[in-house]
Amino acid sequence: MKDGYWLVGFQYELTGYLYSLGRIPRCKSAMLKHLKPGDKVLVAGVGHGTEAIEASRLGADVTAVDLSETMLSHFRRRIEKEKPPKEIRVIHDDIFNIKDTGHYDMVIANFFLNVFSETRVVEVANHLGSLTKPDGYFVVGEFVLPVEKGWRGVLQKINWYLAISFYSATTEAVFHPVWNYPALVEGSGCKIEDIEYFKIFDTNLYWSILGKKTGR
C-alpha cells in the first residue's frame, strides 16, 4: 500500500500542536466525554493516536485504522511508551475495507476528512456514518468553515490554506477549500448534537462536531 505520509509523518503530532498552540490535540479529545466504559470506538486515520489512547484510558474498546505505515509506526511506539490500560486494535488498511456496519458506539474522524476531494469526502463520510450504531456518535474534528467577517475571516482562511498548502505539497492530500463538515455529518445520517470550538486570538479556528446516528 502506498504511504502518502512517509516523508512528513514523523512531525505530524508535534507540528499540529505547535501550529495550533495546543488546540488541535484538545479538539481531538473534546467529544470523548460522551464515551462509556466498554463502548466500541473506531478511529479513522488515527495518525499518532491522541484520541485513541485517551479513549482506551476511558475504558473504551478501540480500533484504530490508518493507511500510512509511517503513522502507525509512530502510533505503536506511543502505545508502548504510554501503555494505555486496554489493548488497542491497530489495522493497517484503507477505511473502506472496514465493513463493520452499525458496529461502533463512536466513530471518530479527526483531521482526516480534509485530505479528500469534494466527491471522495462525501463517500468517506457516508461510509463512516454507516459504521456507526443507531444512537451512536460520529465525531469530526477539523478546521472551521470560514464564515467570520473582517480580520477573523481572513485568519480562518490563512490558518486553513497554510496547512493544506503544506500537506498537499508533501502528501497525497488534495488542495481544496474547507469542506462543510456539519453538512457531511448530517448527510451521513447523523443529527448534529454538539459543536465545540477552539479559538486563537478570539477567533474560531477548529471545531469538534458530534453527530448522533438516527434510525434503527
Contacts in CASP RR format, 6 or more apart in sequence:
PFRMAT RR
TARGET T0000
AUTHOR 0000-0000-0000
METHOD contacts of the structure
MODEL  1
MKDGYWLVGFQYELTGYLYSLGRIPRCKSAMLKHLKPGDKVLVAGVGHGT
EAIEASRLGADVTAVDLSETMLSHFRRRIEKEKPPKEIRVIHDDIFNIKD
TGHYDMVIANFFLNVFSETRVVEVANHLGSLTKPDGYFVVGEFVLPVEKG
WRGVLQKINWYLAISFYSATTEAVFHPVWNYPALVEGSGCKIEDIEYFKI
FDTNLYWSILGKKTGR
1 67 0 8 1.000
1 69 0 8 1.000
1 92 0 8 1.000
1 93 0 8 1.000
1 94 0 8 1.000
2 172 0 8 1.000
3 67 0 8 1.000
3 68 0 8 1.000
3 69 0 8 1.000
3 70 0 8 1.000
4 67 0 8 1.000
4 68 0 8 1.000
4 70 0 8 1.000
4 171 0 8 1.000
4 172 0 8 1.000
5 12 0 8 1.000
5 68 0 8 1.000
5 70 0 8 1.000
5 71 0 8 1.000
5 171 0 8 1.000
6 68 0 8 1.000
6 70 0 8 1.000
7 170 0 8 1.000
7 171 0 8 1.000
8 167 0 8 1.000
8 170 0 8 1.000
8 171 0 8 1.000
9 68 0 8 1.000
9 70 0 8 1.000
9 71 0 8 1.000
9 74 0 8 1.000
10 70 0 8 1.000
10 74 0 8 1.000
12 47 0 8 1.000
12 48 0 8 1.000
12 71 0 8 1.000
12 74 0 8 1.000
13 25 0 8 1.000
13 47 0 8 1.000
13 48 0 8 1.000
13 49 0 8 1.000
13 50 0 8 1.000
13 74 0 8 1.000
16 22 0 8 1.000
16 24 0 8 1.000
16 25 0 8 1.000
17 24 0 8 1.000
17 25 0 8 1.000
19 163 0 8 1.000
20 27 0 8 1.000
20 198 0 8 1.000
20 200 0 8 1.000
20 205 0 8 1.000
20 206 0 8 1.000
21 200 0 8 1.000
23 198 0 8 1.000
23 199 0 8 1.000
23 200 0 8 1.000
23 205 0 8 1.000
23 206 0 8 1.000
24 111 0 8 1.000
24 198 0 8 1.000
24 206 0 8 1.000
25 50 0 8 1.000
26 198 0 8 1.000
27 110 0 8 1.000
27 141 0 8 1.000
27 196 0 8 1.000
27 198 0 8 1.000
27 206 0 8 1.000
27 207 0 8 1.000
27 208 0 8 1.000
28 50 0 8 1.000
28 51 0 8 1.000
28 110 0 8 1.000
28 111 0 8 1.000
28 141 0 8 1.000
28 208 0 8 1.000
29 50 0 8 1.000
29 51 0 8 1.000
29 54 0 8 1.000
30 141 0 8 1.000
30 196 0 8 1.000
30 198 0 8 1.000
30 208 0 8 1.000
31 106 0 8 1.000
31 108 0 8 1.000
31 137 0 8 1.000
31 139 0 8 1.000
31 194 0 8 1.000
31 196 0 8 1.000
31 208 0 8 1.000
31 210 0 8 1.000
32 51 0 8 1.000
32 54 0 8 1.000
32 55 0 8 1.000
32 58 0 8 1.000
34 106 0 8 1.000
34 137 0 8 1.000
34 210 0 8 1.000
35 41 0 8 1.000
35 55 0 8 1.000
35 58 0 8 1.000
35 59 0 8 1.000
35 60 0 8 1.000
35 105 0 8 1.000
35 106 0 8 1.000
36 105 0 8 1.000
37 58 0 8 1.000
37 59 0 8 1.000
37 60 0 8 1.000
38 59 0 8 1.000
38 60 0 8 1.000
38 61 0 8 1.000
39 59 0 8 1.000
39 60 0 8 1.000
39 61 0 8 1.000
39 105 0 8 1.000
39 106 0 8 1.000
40 60 0 8 1.000
40 61 0 8 1.000
40 63 0 8 1.000
40 103 0 8 1.000
40 104 0 8 1.000
40 105 0 8 1.000
40 106 0 8 1.000
40 133 0 8 1.000
41 52 0 8 1.000
41 55 0 8 1.000
41 60 0 8 1.000
41 61 0 8 1.000
41 62 0 8 1.000
41 63 0 8 1.000
41 104 0 8 1.000
41 105 0 8 1.000
41 106 0 8 1.000
41 107 0 8 1.000
41 108 0 8 1.000
42 62 0 8 1.000
42 63 0 8 1.000
42 64 0 8 1.000
42 65 0 8 1.000
42 98 0 8 1.000
42 100 0 8 1.000
42 103 0 8 1.000
42 104 0 8 1.000
42 106 0 8 1.000
42 107 0 8 1.000
42 108 0 8 1.000
42 128 0 8 1.000
42 131 0 8 1.000
43 49 0 8 1.000
43 51 0 8 1.000
43 52 0 8 1.000
43 55 0 8 1.000
43 62 0 8 1.000
43 63 0 8 1.000
43 64 0 8 1.000
43 65 0 8 1.000
43 108 0 8 1.000
43 110 0 8 1.000
44 65 0 8 1.000
44 95 0 8 1.000
44 107 0 8 1.000
44 108 0 8 1.000
44 109 0 8 1.000
44 112 0 8 1.000
44 128 0 8 1.000
45 64 0 8 1.000
45 65 0 8 1.000
45 66 0 8 1.000
45 67 0 8 1.000
45 68 0 8 1.000
45 71 0 8 1.000
45 95 0 8 1.000
45 109 0 8 1.000
45 112 0 8 1.000
46 52 0 8 1.000
46 64 0 8 1.000
46 65 0 8 1.000
46 66 0 8 1.000
46 71 0 8 1.000
46 72 0 8 1.000
46 75 0 8 1.000
46 90 0 8 1.000
47 66 0 8 1.000
47 68 0 8 1.000
47 71 0 8 1.000
47 72 0 8 1.000
47 74 0 8 1.000
47 75 0 8 1.000
48 71 0 8 1.000
48 74 0 8 1.000
48 75 0 8 1.000
48 78 0 8 1.000
49 64 0 8 1.000
49 75 0 8 1.000
49 78 0 8 1.000
51 108 0 8 1.000
51 110 0 8 1.000
52 62 0 8 1.000
52 64 0 8 1.000
52 75 0 8 1.000
52 88 0 8 1.000
53 78 0 8 1.000
53 79 0 8 1.000
53 82 0 8 1.000
53 84 0 8 1.000
53 88 0 8 1.000
55 62 0 8 1.000
55 106 0 8 1.000
55 108 0 8 1.000
56 62 0 8 1.000
56 84 0 8 1.000
56 85 0 8 1.000
56 86 0 8 1.000
56 87 0 8 1.000
56 88 0 8 1.000
57 84 0 8 1.000
57 85 0 8 1.000
59 85 0 8 1.000
59 86 0 8 1.000
60 86 0 8 1.000
60 105 0 8 1.000
60 106 0 8 1.000
61 86 0 8 1.000
61 89 0 8 1.000
62 86 0 8 1.000
62 88 0 8 1.000
62 89 0 8 1.000
63 88 0 8 1.000
63 89 0 8 1.000
63 91 0 8 1.000
63 98 0 8 1.000
63 104 0 8 1.000
64 75 0 8 1.000
64 88 0 8 1.000
64 89 0 8 1.000
64 90 0 8 1.000
64 91 0 8 1.000
65 91 0 8 1.000
65 93 0 8 1.000
65 95 0 8 1.000
65 98 0 8 1.000
66 72 0 8 1.000
66 75 0 8 1.000
66 91 0 8 1.000
66 92 0 8 1.000
67 92 0 8 1.000
67 93 0 8 1.000
67 94 0 8 1.000
67 95 0 8 1.000
69 92 0 8 1.000
72 90 0 8 1.000
72 92 0 8 1.000
75 90 0 8 1.000
76 90 0 8 1.000
79 88 0 8 1.000
79 90 0 8 1.000
91 98 0 8 1.000
95 124 0 8 1.000
95 127 0 8 1.000
95 128 0 8 1.000
96 124 0 8 1.000
96 127 0 8 1.000
98 131 0 8 1.000
100 131 0 8 1.000
101 130 0 8 1.000
101 131 0 8 1.000
102 130 0 8 1.000
102 131 0 8 1.000
102 132 0 8 1.000
102 133 0 8 1.000
102 134 0 8 1.000
103 131 0 8 1.000
103 133 0 8 1.000
104 131 0 8 1.000
104 132 0 8 1.000
104 133 0 8 1.000
104 136 0 8 1.000
105 133 0 8 1.000
105 136 0 8 1.000
105 137 0 8 1.000
106 132 0 8 1.000
106 136 0 8 1.000
106 137 0 8 1.000
106 138 0 8 1.000
106 139 0 8 1.000
107 128 0 8 1.000
107 129 0 8 1.000
107 131 0 8 1.000
107 132 0 8 1.000
107 137 0 8 1.000
107 138 0 8 1.000
107 139 0 8 1.000
108 139 0 8 1.000
109 124 0 8 1.000
109 125 0 8 1.000
109 128 0 8 1.000
109 138 0 8 1.000
109 139 0 8 1.000
109 140 0 8 1.000
109 141 0 8 1.000
110 139 0 8 1.000
110 140 0 8 1.000
110 141 0 8 1.000
110 142 0 8 1.000
110 208 0 8 1.000
111 141 0 8 1.000
111 142 0 8 1.000
112 124 0 8 1.000
113 121 0 8 1.000
113 124 0 8 1.000
113 125 0 8 1.000
113 140 0 8 1.000
113 142 0 8 1.000
113 179 0 8 1.000
113 181 0 8 1.000
113 184 0 8 1.000
114 142 0 8 1.000
114 143 0 8 1.000
114 164 0 8 1.000
114 173 0 8 1.000
114 178 0 8 1.000
114 179 0 8 1.000
115 167 0 8 1.000
115 171 0 8 1.000
115 172 0 8 1.000
115 173 0 8 1.000
115 174 0 8 1.000
116 124 0 8 1.000
116 174 0 8 1.000
117 174 0 8 1.000
117 176 0 8 1.000
118 176 0 8 1.000
118 179 0 8 1.000
120 174 0 8 1.000
121 179 0 8 1.000
121 184 0 8 1.000
122 184 0 8 1.000
125 140 0 8 1.000
125 184 0 8 1.000
125 185 0 8 1.000
125 187 0 8 1.000
125 188 0 8 1.000
126 187 0 8 1.000
126 188 0 8 1.000
128 138 0 8 1.000
128 188 0 8 1.000
129 138 0 8 1.000
129 188 0 8 1.000
129 189 0 8 1.000
129 190 0 8 1.000
129 213 0 8 1.000
130 188 0 8 1.000
132 138 0 8 1.000
132 188 0 8 1.000
132 190 0 8 1.000
132 213 0 8 1.000
133 213 0 8 1.000
134 213 0 8 1.000
134 214 0 8 1.000
134 215 0 8 1.000
134 216 0 8 1.000
135 212 0 8 1.000
135 213 0 8 1.000
135 215 0 8 1.000
135 216 0 8 1.000
136 212 0 8 1.000
136 213 0 8 1.000
137 190 0 8 1.000
137 193 0 8 1.000
137 210 0 8 1.000
137 211 0 8 1.000
137 212 0 8 1.000
137 213 0 8 1.000
138 185 0 8 1.000
138 188 0 8 1.000
138 190 0 8 1.000
138 210 0 8 1.000
138 211 0 8 1.000
138 212 0 8 1.000
138 213 0 8 1.000
139 208 0 8 1.000
139 209 0 8 1.000
139 210 0 8 1.000
139 211 0 8 1.000
140 181 0 8 1.000
140 184 0 8 1.000
140 185 0 8 1.000
140 208 0 8 1.000
140 209 0 8 1.000
141 181 0 8 1.000
141 206 0 8 1.000
141 207 0 8 1.000
141 208 0 8 1.000
141 209 0 8 1.000
142 178 0 8 1.000
142 179 0 8 1.000
142 181 0 8 1.000
142 206 0 8 1.000
142 207 0 8 1.000
142 209 0 8 1.000
143 156 0 8 1.000
143 159 0 8 1.000
143 160 0 8 1.000
143 163 0 8 1.000
143 178 0 8 1.000
143 205 0 8 1.000
143 206 0 8 1.000
144 156 0 8 1.000
144 178 0 8 1.000
144 197 0 8 1.000
144 204 0 8 1.000
144 205 0 8 1.000
144 206 0 8 1.000
144 207 0 8 1.000
145 178 0 8 1.000
145 179 0 8 1.000
145 180 0 8 1.000
145 181 0 8 1.000
145 182 0 8 1.000
146 153 0 8 1.000
146 156 0 8 1.000
146 157 0 8 1.000
146 160 0 8 1.000
146 178 0 8 1.000
147 153 0 8 1.000
147 156 0 8 1.000
148 155 0 8 1.000
148 156 0 8 1.000
148 203 0 8 1.000
148 204 0 8 1.000
152 202 0 8 1.000
152 203 0 8 1.000
152 204 0 8 1.000
153 203 0 8 1.000
155 200 0 8 1.000
155 201 0 8 1.000
155 203 0 8 1.000
155 205 0 8 1.000
156 203 0 8 1.000
156 204 0 8 1.000
156 205 0 8 1.000
159 200 0 8 1.000
159 205 0 8 1.000
160 177 0 8 1.000
160 178 0 8 1.000
164 173 0 8 1.000
164 175 0 8 1.000
164 176 0 8 1.000
165 175 0 8 1.000
167 173 0 8 1.000
168 174 0 8 1.000
168 175 0 8 1.000
181 207 0 8 1.000
181 209 0 8 1.000
182 192 0 8 1.000
182 195 0 8 1.000
182 209 0 8 1.000
185 192 0 8 1.000
185 209 0 8 1.000
185 211 0 8 1.000
186 192 0 8 1.000
186 211 0 8 1.000
189 213 0 8 1.000
189 214 0 8 1.000
190 211 0 8 1.000
190 212 0 8 1.000
190 213 0 8 1.000
190 214 0 8 1.000
191 211 0 8 1.000
191 212 0 8 1.000
191 214 0 8 1.000
192 209 0 8 1.000
192 210 0 8 1.000
192 211 0 8 1.000
193 210 0 8 1.000
193 211 0 8 1.000
193 212 0 8 1.000
194 209 0 8 1.000
194 210 0 8 1.000
194 211 0 8 1.000
195 207 0 8 1.000
195 208 0 8 1.000
195 209 0 8 1.000
195 210 0 8 1.000
196 207 0 8 1.000
196 208 0 8 1.000
196 210 0 8 1.000
197 204 0 8 1.000
197 206 0 8 1.000
197 207 0 8 1.000
198 204 0 8 1.000
198 205 0 8 1.000
198 206 0 8 1.000
198 207 0 8 1.000
198 208 0 8 1.000
199 205 0 8 1.000
END
